[in-house]
Amino acid sequence: MSSVISKLGRALQNDDPTQLPEVGKPQDHAEIRYPIWRLQRAWRGVFGPDEAVLVRQALRWAGGQIFAPQLPENIRNTLQHAQVYADDAGRLTANAFAPAWLDNIDDTGIDPTPVSRVPKEDVPAETYVTASFGYPRWKSQALKEACWHALRAAPGATTLIALPTGSGKSLCFHYLARFSTGLTLVIVPTVALAIDQYRAARELPLLAHLDARYFAADDPDFTAQQVADAVRTGATRLLFTSPEACVSGRLRSVIDELASQGRLDHVVIDEAHMVGTWGIYFRVDFQLLSTHWRQWRERSGHQLRTLLLSATFTPECREGLKTLFPAQDWSEFISQRLRPEIAYHVREFEAVSDRNAALLDCIWQLPRPAIVYTTRVDDAYAFHSRVQQEGFRRVECFTGETSRAERRCLLERWRADDIDVMVATSAFGLGVDKPDVRSIVHACVPENLDRFYQEVGRGGRDGYSAVRDRKSVV
């Protein structure tokens, strides 16, 4: 470990990224090699703000053990913006991030070294699980029981499953698709989630025969007609799409056809709590989906199995879904809890300028990867532009107005660790899975608890502590 840290110090002193220690991405996201690995990816030329924040992160996680006598002036000045200083002996120091605009913060600040906060809950997997997916253990007993609950559902049944964010609930429909011969249709609320779920399924070798795809009107790799044809012929048996595509789009006739032929095995609605909230206010196809689902069920001779998934089902929401997707065999599996990984910090500001100054403090000091959420698209674009003006390069913007082609590109770069900060609206929230996100900042008050929980849930999915900070204007 000391050699890795000393090489980092020499690279800084010589302003030479080629002298950084060569490290692969650590499986343990809390060790010192992790921020050094991100720095290795970021520092390709001129040392700038992105690199300075990652040095700060490495310094905080190394406990102040980085030495770099005779730092070049450009590096010294950039590090100072990230509150990193060098003493006369060349020792770098970074005080804990404990801003004056937050109350009751102790000496450790809000950016200490991550610690594991999830109890060990994994249990041995059965032989068929290991043979089918290569998993030697279940993440938890709750996930095991949820998957079994989904698998044993009778033909025509509707099954509602609630599992905490990050607990692996997508495995439920992976199992359904793996052990069926017809189409498993997964309806999701955002294109970002469809792309993310598609990529996750494609990474599982034992799902390769399903030729998983997602349906999007302007996808750069395959046309909507190609996807529809692959579904119609049975080449694709796991499909991720939106309610609009099923209700009023090009997929409607294809799904009707498959249901009549008995080839529509499962309809899965992921983040099903959105059927009520989004369906009532601005996406009517979420509500109309119930009507078409009833028709598919009739066409299938009441053999169609339905799975409703979320981490945030209220009792009222569950009753509403029971009305929209009724079945004689209706069952529920509920395992809900607060995420133990997240530390919460809240501040309300009277002036937008004060809030924006605090946001920049966070950008310069919070650990990476990080997400900044806003409610309005214009705010997302404005703050993204402001961060770029500070000199940050590894920051991008993701909103409902982002084209599908660009969304796919951004998600791929996010998953590949080519982006350190994502400024986004709720279009980036639901279900987007990256386990090592360390910081979530809300520059707004989310309109409801569902959105709050979902967006907070992007952080700490690897089980290590993460920071959640909310800044709003009174």
N, C-alpha and C positions, 0 to 999 in steps of 0.2 A: 504493500500500500504506500509506503513512504517513497518508493521509487516513482510511482505514478504521480504523486504530488510534487516531487522535486522536478520531474520532467515538465509538468505544467508551469512551475515557476521559471524554468529556463526558457520555455517557449515565450512566456510573457516578457522576460527580460531581454530576449533577443528579437522580439517582435517577429517571430518565425513560427507559423502554425505547423510546419513540417516537423518541428521538435516536440509536438504534443505526443503523449503516449498513445500507441495504437491499441485501442480497446474496442471490443465488440459490444453490442447493446447488452447490458447486464439484465439477466432475468430478474434480479432483485433491484427494483426501481428506487430503493432508498439508500443504496451504497454510493460512495463518492465517485465511483467510475461512471455513474449515470450522467451527472451534469458534464463531466469531462467528455463523455461520448457525444453528448449533444453539442458541446463546444467544438469538438473535432469535425462535426458535420457543418457547423455554421461558419467557422473561421476559415475562409478560403482566400482572403486577400487582406484588405484594410480592416484593422480592428475597430469595430464600431459598437453601437449600443447593444445589439443582440449578444455579442460576445461578452460585453461587460456584465450583463445580467447573469449570464451563465457562469462567469468567473465568480460573481457574488454567490450564486447558488452553490458552487463547489466549495467556496470558502466557508460558507455557513455550515455545510455538511461535513467539512473536514475539521471543524473546530478551530479555525484560525491557524492552520499549520502550513500555509503557503508562503514561501520566501522568494522574493524577486528583487534583489538589490539593483540599483541603477535602472529603474524602469524608464523606457522611452517616454518622452513628454506626452506624445499623442495617446499612449495607452494609459498613462497616469491620469490625464485629464478626463478621458472617457470613463475610466473606472470611478472617478469621483462623482460623476453624475449618478452612478448606481450605489453611492454611499460606500465605496471601497477606498481605503486609504493605505498608504505605505509609511511606516515609521522610519526613523533614521537607520535602523538595522536592516531594512528591506522586508520586514514582516508585513504582510497584508492583513488588514482588519476590516471587518464589516459588522457594524452594530446590528442588533436585532431590529427587524422592521416593526417599530412600535410608534406609529405616527400620532402626532398630537391630536388629530381629529378623531381618534378612537379612544374611548374611555376604558379604564380598568384593564389595561394590557400590562402583563408582568415583564420581567427582564428577558424572557425567552422570545418575546415578540409574537408575530403571527406567521413567521417563516422558519420555525425550527426544523431540524432534521426529521423527516417522516418516521413515524413509528407504526407498527402493525396494530390495528384497532379492531380487527375482526376475530372473533373466537374461532378456534379450529373446529369446524363442523363437518369436514369431509368424512365419508363412510366408504367402505370397499364397494366396488362395482361388481355386478354379477358378470358371469362369463359372456353372456350375450351382449352386454353393454361394451365390454372390452373388444369383443370380436366385431361389433358393428361400427364402433366409433373410435376405438383405440384408447378410451378413457379407463384408466385403472381404478379410479375412484369417482364417486359423486361429489359435487361441491358441498352438498348438505343433504340431510335426511328429507328436508322439505322438498328439494328439487327431485329427489328420487320418487317421492310419493306423488308429486305433481305429474311427472312423466307417466307413471304407472296409471294415475287417474285418467289421463288423456288417452292412453293406449287401450284401456279396458272399456272405454265408453261404447255403449251399444249403438248399432246403426240408427240414425235419426236423432241421436242425443245431442244436446247442447251442454257444453262443459265450460264453466267459468273458473279460471285459475288466477289467483293473485299471489305474486311472489315479489320480494323486494327488488328494487333496481339493482342491476349488476349481479343477480343471483343465478343467471343462466337460463331464464325461462324460455328462450328461443329453442332450447333443446327439446321442448315439448313438441313443437311442430317439425323439428328435424326427425324425431322418432316417428311421427305420423307419416311423413313422406317416405322415410326409409322402409317402412313395413307396409306400404300400400302399392297398388298397381295403377291407380288413376291419378288425377291431378290434385295436388294440395295447393289451394289458392290462399295466399297470405295478403290480406288487405291492410295497408299501413297508411298513416295520415300524412306523411311527408315523403318527397322524393329522396331526401337525404337518408331517411331510414330505409327506404327500399334499396338504395344502392349499398348501404352498409350491411343490411341483412343478406343481400345477394353475394357480396364479397365474402362474408363470413361463411356462407354455405359452400361457396366455391373452394374454400380453403380446406374443406373436409373431404379427404380422398374417397371415403366410402359413400359420399353423396354424389360423386361424379356422374354416375349413371342417370341421375335425375336431370342433368343439364339445366340446373337452376338458372333463372333469368329474372330480370325485372322489366316491366313494361313502361316505356316513356316515349312520348311523341317525337322528340327530337334528339334521340340518343346518337352519339357519334359513331358507335361501333356496329349496331344493328338496328334496322328500321322497325317501326311498330308492326308492319306487316310480316316481317320475318319472325318476330316473337309470336304473333298470333298464329302463324302457320305452324311453328314449332309446338305450340300448345295444342292445336287442332289435331296434328298427326300423332301426338303422344311422345314426341322427342323430348319435350320439356314437361316435367311432372312436378316441378316446384317453381311457383311463380309469385313474385312480389309486385304489387301494383296498388293503385289508389282507388278509392270508392268511385271517383268520377269515371275512370276507365271501365268499371264494371257496370255502372248505372246508365251512363249516357255516351260512353266512348266506344272505341273500336272492339273492345273485348266483350262487350255485352252479348253479341250474337254467338261468339265462340263459346262462352260459358253456358249460354242457353243450350247450345248443341251438345256440349259434353254432359250436361245434367240429364238431358233427354236420353242419352246413350248409356247412362250409368257410369260415366267415366269421371265425374266430379266427386271425388271421395271426401275431401275436407275443405271447409271454408274456415279460415283462421282470421280473426280480427285482432291485430296487435294494437296495443294502446287503446283498448276498446272503451275506456272511460271517455274518449274524445267523441264518441258517437252522440252523446247528449250535448256536451258543451259546444263543440264545433258545428254539429249538425243543426242546432237551433239557431246559431247566430250568423254564420257566414258560409257554411258548406252544406247546403241542403242535401247533397247526394249521400252524406252520412246517414241522414234519416231515411231517405228513399231506399237505401241499401236493404233495409228490412223487408220492403215490399218485394224486391227482386230475389232476396234470399228465400222468401216463402215460395216464390215461383220455382226456383231451383229445387227446393225441397220437394215440391209437388212433382216436378219432372223426374226426380230421382226415385220416385216411389217411397218417399220418406226414409231413404237410406243415407242421406247426406249427414255427415257428422260435422258439428260446429264447435269451434274452440274460441273462447273470448279471453284475451290475456291483458293484464295490466299490473302495475305496482300500486295503483291508487284508486281502488274501487271503494266508494262510500256505500253505505247501506242503501241510500236512495238511488245511486247509480246502478247497483245490482238489480234492484227492483225494476228500474226502467228498462234495463237490458233483457230482463226476463219477460217483459211485455213485448219488446221488439223482436226477440228471437226465442219464441216459446217452443217448448218441446215437452212431451209427456215424460221423457227421461231427462230432466234438468238436474244438474249436480254442480256443486261448488267446492273448490279447494282454496282455502284462504290462509295465507301465511304472510302477514304484513308487519313491518316494524320500521322504526326510524333508522337511517344509515348511521352506524357508529363512527365512520371514518371522518365525517365532516365537522370542522370547527367553524362556528358561525360568528360573524362580526357585522354589526349594523350601525350605520350613521345616516341621519337625515340632514340635508343642507338647505339653507334658506336661499342660496344663490347658485345658479348653474355654474358660474365661474369657479366657485369653491369646490363644487362636486367634480368638475373637470380637472382641477388641479390635483385633487385626491386620486382620481383615476390615473393620472400620469405618475403619481407616486407609486401606485400599484404596478404599473407597467415597468417602471425602472427597478422594482425591488422584489416583487413576488416571484416564486419559483415557476419554472416552465415544466410542461406545457400549461397554457392558461387559456381560459375563454372569458371574454367580456360580453355580457348580454345587454341588449337594449330592447325596448318595445317597438319603437318607431324605426322604419327603414332609414329615414333621413338621418337619424341620430347615429345609426351604425356607420353609415358612409362618412359622416362628419368626424366621428371619433377615429375611424380607420385612417382618414386623411391626416388628422392631427398627430397620430402616432408615427406615421410615415415621415411627417415633418421633423419629428425628433431624431430621425435617422434610422429607425428600425426597418429592417428589410424582411424579416421572417414573420410578417404579420399579414393576415388576409381578412376578407370580409365575406360573410355568407348570410344572405337574406332571402325572403320569398321572391324577390325580383331577380335573383341570380339564375342565369339560364341553366337548363339541365346539364348541358355539356360542361359548363364551368363548375357546376356542383360536383359532378363526378370527378373532375380534375382536382378540385379542392379537397374532397374526401380522400382521394388516393394520396395526395401530398400530406394531408393531416395524419393518415395512418402510417405513412412512410417517414414521419418525423422531419419533414421538410418545412413545417410551419410551427412556430413557437407560440404564437398568439392568434386566436381566431376571434374576431369581433363579429357578433352575430345577433340575429333576432331568434324568435322561437322556432323558425324554420330549421335551425341547426340543433334543436333540443332533443326531440323525442327519439330515444333509442340509440342515438349515435354512440357507439361503443369504442372507447379508447381507454385502456386500463390505467395509464400512468399520468392522467391529468391531475396536476397538483393544485391549481388555483382556479376558482370561479368567482367572477366579479359581476354583480348586477348593478348596472348604472340606471336602474329603474325599479319600480315596484311591480312585480309580475301580477297580472290581472286576476289570477286565482291560485289556490294552493296546489292544484294539479301541475300547472306549469312550473311553479316554484320547485316542487319536489323533483320533477323530471329534469330540470336544468341543473339544480344542485347535484343531482345524481350522476352527472357527467364526471364528477371528480371522485378520486379515491377508489376507483373500481378494482384496483389491484389489492385492496385491503389496507393500504397505508394511509395515514392521515393526509387530509387535504384542507385547503383554506377556502372558505366561502365568505365573501365580503359583499355587503349590499350598500349601495350609495343611492339615495334618492333625494329629490328636491322637494321641500315642503311647499 
